[in-house]
Structure formats: C-alpha cells, structure tokens
C-alpha cells in the first residue's frame, strides 16, 4: 500500500454523542488540559481516563474523566477547562434527540441524525438502485461476521485511475459514516445533471466504504459510545485492535501507539492482524490502478498527508 497517496481528514465536534448506554458515563465529564507533564501522564494511566486524542502527549488534551481525577487535578493546582460537566446527561439528551429524528428518512432528512449499521446498509442498497453508475461492493466480513460493504461509481471504461474513500476505522467517529455516505449519495444524485460529477467520473472510478469497522460501530450504538477499536479477541481480558494502527507503514513505530492489549491505540500482534484491516488491504490491492486513498476520521481539524511518522 506504500505507493498510494494517503490523506487523513479529521472532523470533530464535542456534541457528537449517540444513542447508546449512557450509564457507563455516570459521574463523568469531558475536560481539556492546558498542560501535559510526565506527572499528569502517570496520573492519566492510574485513573479511569479515556483520552479523546490518539496523540496523548500533547497540550489541549481532551479527556473523559471521573470525579476522582478532577479532584486530583484540583489538589495539584493543575489548570483545566470543563467542556461537558455531566456526560451521562449529555448522552441521554442526545438519545432523545436521535429517537425524535429516527423515522425522518426522506431525502436530506436522512442525514439529520446518526444512523445505525443496519440503516447504512439499507441506504447503500438504495443508492445503488437509484443510480446507473453505482454498484455495491462487498469487501468481506468483519471479525463478528458483518458485511463490510460500499459502493463503486464508474461511468465505464477500463483501467481508469481509481480513488478510495472510507470512514469509521475508529468506531466512535460516527460523523465519518454520515459524511462518506453523503458523498456517495451526492455522486449518485448529481451525475446526470452536474458537469463536475460527470467530468470526475469520466476521469476516475470512485470507491466509497462508509463503515470499515462494523463490529465496533455497532458496539458504540448498543453498549459503549466511546469505544474506538474493533471487537476482535486479542489474547487478553481486553478486546480489540486499533485498525488505524494495524497497517504496515511504520507499524508499532512508537508514536501514538501501544503494545498493551487494553490500550485504545493497541497496534495488534502484527501488521494486518486485525480482520477488518486485512480485508480492507486485500480489497484495495485488488483495485486496478488505485492511485489515491482518503481515510476519513473525526478528531481535531486536520488534513494529513503521507507519511506522518517521517519528515
């Protein structure tokens, strides 16, 4: 995969909560640290803290914390901002909001709330049925045997350059699912009348896969809103591998990675040991003349190009 031009787009909103089990976040808040020291790092490891950023050793770090960690920060005189005081209440309120919009599915209204894995699969089918240039692709199955599906857009021809878009390597990044599905929907709708879409698809084939981590995505809807990894057994009491850390480029390079099976940034036992990462790699390598890959994430506001570990 090292010949591809790979870009990562990160979009994040602290309001992106979900319809899930809010009780896990009882007595929890979201805070932003103004500094990061070795002492703070040790405390984060010792308390039940979820780091929202994959690059943990940075200033302006946003954390999901319990009250005991806030008490420790105050006792040490460490400055922080509270972004969400009652995370459980926030999730419950968002659940109500999502339930109110769940059945509004006509046209653009489908994008007014976050959708489940099953709803996205139905939308993929609808997009394919509505467009002569769209066909469903099935990359393979997840660890828990869910389909990893997407769409190929092509106006015909052979050996055209191809570009590949995917969302949701990280399960909790719901907006990436909606953004990539919306992109597919717009390509399908606009091709007949939009000159740009016609010119684009006359030049390249476009592949779009909204959910490459379906097991993790389902888990965030049913159990833990802030689950990040896949749901693959990893030989310990903990579960899951960070799909975005499981690729072979600088695998286990040390920055924003961990060999701890319980870590949110666990790299896996070897490159592509995670089922979904391997399925994605295998399918992408089967695409003739694949020249570009856009991997959509949702944290910070960054556009990252290859290779992030090197100057």
N, C-alpha and C positions, 0 to 999 in steps of 0.2 A: 504493500500500500504506500510505499515511500515515494512513488512517482506522482502521487496525487497532490494537487494544490488543496490544502485543507484549511478551512476557516471556521472559527467558532464564534457564534453570535450569542451574547448573553443579555437577557432582558429580565428584570426582576422588579416586583412590587411587593411591599410588605403586606399588602392587602390580599395577596393571592392565597387565601385559605380554601377550605374544602368541605365537602360533605363526608365526614368520617367520624371516628370515635374520638370525641373531644376529651373524654375522661383521662386519657394518657397525659394531658397537659394541664391537669389540675395543679393549682399553685405554681404556675409557670408564667414567665414574662419573656419578652424579647427586648434585649438591651444592646447598646452599641458601646464598645470600649473605646476610650480615647488614647490608650497606650497599650503596649504589649511587651512584657518583660518575661524573663525566664521564670520569675516567681509566679506571675499570672498564668503562664503556660502550665506550670506544675499544678496550680490550683484547678485549672480547667480539667486536667486529667483526673484529678481526685474527686471532683464533684460531678454530678449527673448533668453535664452540659452538652448541648448539641450546637456545633459550630456551623453556621449557615454558609460560610465561605469554604471553598476547597483549599484555599491557601491560608492556613491557620495562622501563620506567623506574620500578621500584618496589622497595621493600625486601622482604626474604624471597623474592627471586627464585630459582626453582629452574631449574637448568641441567644439560644433558647435556654433559659436558666430557671432553677427553682429558687425559693426564697432564701435557702441557706447560703447559696453562692452570693446573692445580693448582700446578705448580712456580712459575709467575709469581705467583700469589696468595700463596704462601708467601714468596717473595722480597720482596714488597711489604708483608708483615705484615698482609694482609687476612684478616679472620676469616670462616670459612665452616663449615658442617656437611656431613658426608658422609652422604647418605641411602642411596645404593646404591654400594658400593665397586667391585663388578665387574658392570657392566650386562650384558655379554655372557653371563656365567654365569647371571645372573638370568633373562634371556630364555630361555636353554637349559633351565633348570629349569622355567620356565613352559610351554615347549613340551612337555616330558614330561608335565606335569600335564594340559594340554589334550588330548594324544593319549590319555591314560588315560580321559578322560571323553567323548571324541568320540562314541562309539556309545551313550551313555546318553541316549536321546531320548524316553522315555516320560513324559508328564505334566510335572510340575515339574522333572524331571531335565534337561530340555532347556535349562534356564536355569542349570545348574551350571557352565557354561563358555561362552567366547565362541564365536560361530558365524560361519561364512563367509557371504559374499554369497549363494552358491547355497543354503545351508541356510536362510537367512532367507526367500528367495523360496519355498521349499517350505513353510515354516511359514505364510507369508501365505496360500498356497493352502489349507492345512489349516484355518486359522481361518475362512476364507470358507466352506468346505464344511461346517463344523461348526455354523454359526450362520445363522439365518434373517434376522438384522438386518445381516449383514456382506456387503459386496460388494467385489470387487477393483477398485481404480482404477489406471490406468496414466497417469502424468503425461506421459511422453515418454521420450526416450532421452538418455543421457549422451554426453559427447564421444566416448568409445570404444564407443558404441552399446549400452550396457547399459540394460535397463529400469529405470526409477525407479517402483517400484510401492508401493502401500499399500492401506489398507482404509477404506471408508466405513461407518459404523454409523448406521443410521436405522431408526426404528420406523414410518416412513411419514409422510404429510402433506406439504404444500408450503410453500415459503418459510419454513421454520423457521430460527431462528438457527443458525449453524454455527461450530464451533471447529476449529482445525487444529493438529495436533501433528506435529513432525518431529524426527528425530535425525540425527546424522552429517553436518552440514555440514563438520566437520573430521574427516578420515579416521581419525586416530589415536584418536578418542574413542569407543572400542568400547562402553563401557558404555551410551552413549546409544542404540545399536542395540538392546541387550538390554532396556533399560528401556521403550522405546516399543513393542517387540514384545510385551513382557509386559503392558503396558497394554491393547493390542488383544486379547490372549488373555483377559485377565480380563473385559473388557467382553462378549466373546462368551460366555464360560462363565457369567457371573453374571446375564445379563439375565433369564433365565426365573424365577429364584428370589430375586433380590436387589432389594429395594424401591428402594434408592438408584439402582442402574443403570437400573431401569425408569423412575423419575422423571426421571433425567438425560436419557435418550434420548427420552422423551416431549416434553421441552422443546427439545432441541437435536440437531442432527446432528453427529457427530464424525468427523473425518478424521485418519488416522494414517499417516505415511510414515516407516518406521524408517531408511532409508538414502537420503539425497538426494545423496550423493557416492559412488556405487558404484565408480567407477574408482579413486579414492583409497583407498577401503576395501579393495578387492581388492589394491591395491599394498602396503598395510600388512600384509596376510596373506602375501604372496608375496615381498616384497623389503625394505621398509623400515618397521619397526614404528612409527616416529615421523614418518612423512610426514603432513603437515597439509592440503595444498591439494588441488585436483582435479588431473587429469593432462592438462590442455589445453595445447597448444603456445602459447607466448606471445611468439614472435618473437625469442627469445634462446636461448642454450645451456641455460638453465634452463627448467623446466617448471612449470606450474600457477599457479592463482589462488586466493586465499583467498576461498571462497564467501561467508563471513560479512562480508567487507569489500567485496563487489561489489554490494551493494544501493544504492539511490539515496538513502536517507536519510543526509545529511551525507557523501556519497561523497567519499573522499580528503580527509577533514577534517583529517588530520594526526596525530591521537592514535591510537596503536597501529595505524598503517597505514604502508605504504611504496609508493613507485612503482618500487622496484627489483624486477625480474622474478625475481630469485633469493631474495627475502625470503619468509619464511613468512607474512607479512601483506601480500603484494602485492595491491593493490586492483583490478588489472585495467586494461585500456586505457580503459574507460568503464563506467558502471553497467550491470549485467547482461550484460557481455561474456562472462562465463563461461557455458557451455552449461547447466549444471545450475541456476545461479541464475535464468537466463532461463526455463527450463522450470518451475521452482517458482513464479516470479512469475506466469507466464501461466496456470498451472492455478489458483492461488489466486484470481486475478481472475475466473475463470470460475465460482467457487462463489457461488451466490445467498446474499445476506445473511450473508456471512462477518464475524463480529464479533470474533473472538479468534484469536491465533496464539501458541502456546507452542513455542519453539525450544530444544531440549534440548542442552546442552553438558556437558563434563566437565572442568572445571578450577575450583579453589577451592571455596567453598561459598557461592554467591551466588544470590539471586533478583533479577534486574534488570528494571526496567520502562522504558518509553519516556519520554523519549528520553535515552540515556546521554550524548550529547555536549552536552546543554543543561541549564541549571538551570531 
